[in-house]
Amino acid sequence: MRCDYCYNKDIVFAKSGAYSLGDALNFLKTRQSLLDGVVLSGGEASLQELIPFCKAIKKLGFSIKLDTNGTNPELVKELIALELLDYIALDYKAPKEKFQAITHSHNYDAFNETLTFLIETEFDFEVRTTLHADLLNENDINTIIRDLQQKSYNGTYYIQEFRVTDENIGNLQKPQSSFDKSRLLDDIKIVWR
């Protein structure tokens, strides 16, 4: 994905990483008595060889949270079946109608498969959306809320307000459009970040 609001521009467009998995594991060994868990994030973490990495992290005694856009449902299912994940933060980028425009990706169906799977298996996860009011309006967020309700999502829905950074993929600035929180459906628990 190439979400315009993404502030991890350097990671998304990197040709290679600065650290190997061995480097990361060696670092974690020095933190065994200091940290409880590890967050796998990105870019998109599920593009990596996560199964052996997660097994090695688990052997060190850490819990694992995966931040994901949900576009690799088969890997998510396998990681859960192997009991290698403790928690997932799933990015609901946009309603289906706006998904491609915001993510520059055609992977809505894969995301939807991951979302449905997590709800049906009752895995511990949260759903979150980054809100830039020039990209998503109240109707868009209500479409997401209705979809979560129809799928029987019982967790908290986190809305992360876009914050201007020095660089983001779309060079977005502060939204020019206003967003009226009072117009949102209230049938689901929403937390603003």
Residue, then its C-alpha position, 0 to 999 in steps of 0.5 A: m500500500r501507499c497510503d497518502y498519510c503514511y509517515n513511514k515513507d523511508i520504510v515503505f520505499a526502502k529497497s533493503g533493511a538496515y538490520s537483519l532478523g539476527d540483529a533484531l533477535n540479538f537486541l531482544k536478548t539484551r532486553q529479556s528482563l526489561l520488556d514484556g512484548v514486541v510489536l511487529s509493524g512497518g510498512e507492512a510486517s506481514l510481507q516478511e518471513l514472520i513465522p520463524f521470526c515469531k517462533a524465535i521471539k516466543k522462545l525468548g519469552f516475549s508476547i507479540k503484537l502485529d500491526t497489519n493492514g490485513t492484506n495477507p490473511e493466510l499468514v495471519k491465520e497461520l500465525i494464529a493457528l501456531e499461537l505465535l500472536d497475542y494481539i493484532a491492531l488491524d488498520y481499516k483504511a477506508p470503506k470499499e468504495k474509497f479503499q483504492a483511492i486512499t491505499h493505492s491498492h486493490n487489496y480490499d477483499a484480502f483485508n475484509e477476509t482478515l477482518t472477518f476471520l478475526i471476528e469469527t475466531e474471537f481473536d484479541f484484536e482492535v480495529r483502527t482508522t487514520l482520519h484525514a478529513d480531506l480523505l474520509n468524511e463522516n459518511d465514510i466513517n459511518t460506513i466503516i462502523r456499519d460494516l463492523q456492526q454487521k460483522s458483529y465486531n465487539g471491540t473498540y474502534y480507534i480513530q487516529e487523527f492525522r498529524v502533520t509530519d515533516e514527510n508523508i507519502g502524499n505530502l499531506q498537510k493539515p486537513q482543510s475539511s472539517f469533521d463533525k464527530s457528533r454525526l457518527l453512529d454511536d452503536i460501537k465504542i469509539v476512542w479517539r487517538 
